[in-house]
Amino acid sequence: MISSPIIAEDIKTIVDGIIGHAPLLSGKTILISGGSGFLGKYFTGVFRYLNDNVLDKPCRLISVDNYITGERDPNFDLSDNLNIMNVWGDVTFPLPVREDVDYIIHAAGLASPVYYMQYPLETIESAVTGAKNLLELARRNPNLQGFLFFSSSEIYGDPDPKAVPTPETYFGHVSAVGPRACYDESKRLAETICTIYHQKYGIPIKVVRPFNVFGPGMKHNDRRVVPMFAHETLNGQPITVHGDGSQTRTFCYITDAMIGFIKTLLIGRPGEAYNVGNANNEIAMRDLAQIFVDAAHTASTVSLIPYPDNYPAGEPMRRCPDLAKAKKELGYDAQVNFRQGIERFLDWCRTQESYVGAKVVTAGITVSVA
């Protein structure tokens, strides 16, 4: 069951947003890698809700995770459902799946720069070797209806200002040997591998490139900017912003993002990539920090600090998606106002001991805007 009322409401919102396509999942078997990660838990919650309230025949979910960064979450206790199988598994090795699979979602990965710098080889193997192993599994399932690969907006690197908002056709401005390359380049190569499997074997791959998704369920020590700002604010600590705080991002609330992801899986064109995000809220980090201070009504202040030595160089100065393709082909349109999304996230954080009960020393800790 979903123990958090806010998360339960969000899952219903997601289901309402994909309800017209939900019958495509009736009686199907879905395999997801990274099933205990932030996004994986939402997929699980959505499939459980569909089984209980929507589908004529329940879908079956095989959720795989090696728990490097993922973990079991009491907000998403779904262990009592016979149609959901949570298993330990490492996608860098072939998975011994013997039943037929209708959909595959490759969501395993280390999305925070703090973690992918700590585990650079694991980051590459998860994206590249993991994709190849799952694509080989897809080849053994001739009736497979969809393969969703989670890429990243970081594949665009630091885009030319003329390419912001950034469309899927932008080739990217990235370094193959820079400190972020283990993540950026592995996602790019995995996209290439997926494309080749589509061209050579007809695997119905679809690629999503998320732009800074946030929402309830993110861990307080995730080291990405939204949960870290929330933790610092709710504990009355200074909100630390690197540099002059002029670097910008757009942020997409989890309900909007999940609707985009599921629509991509179910009705996206095979062989295509889709940006998923919210293009309406590009904001500088110093202004984002102030929003947290205002929304939380605490004594926190905004503190500009130099980039720490262990922070990966080459941080993109702007990141904003062009969503014209997703809107045209998927009917995707982000609905959640950014300030409302932040306030909703903070309301959930206030119910979590990890955000308000545990004190984390943040001095010297790298915070990523990812």
Beta strands, then each sheet from edge to edge (+ up, - down):
strand 1: 29-33
strand 2: 60-65
strand 3: 84-88
strand 4: 103-106
strand 5: 146-150
strand 6: 205-210
strand 7: 213-214
strand 8: 239-242
strand 9: 248-249
strand 10: 252-253
strand 11: 272-276
strand 12: 283-284
strand 13: 302-305
sheet 1: 3+ 2+ 1+ 4+ 5+ 6+ 11+
sheet 2: 7+ 10+
sheet 3: 8+ 13+
sheet 4: 9+ 12-
end
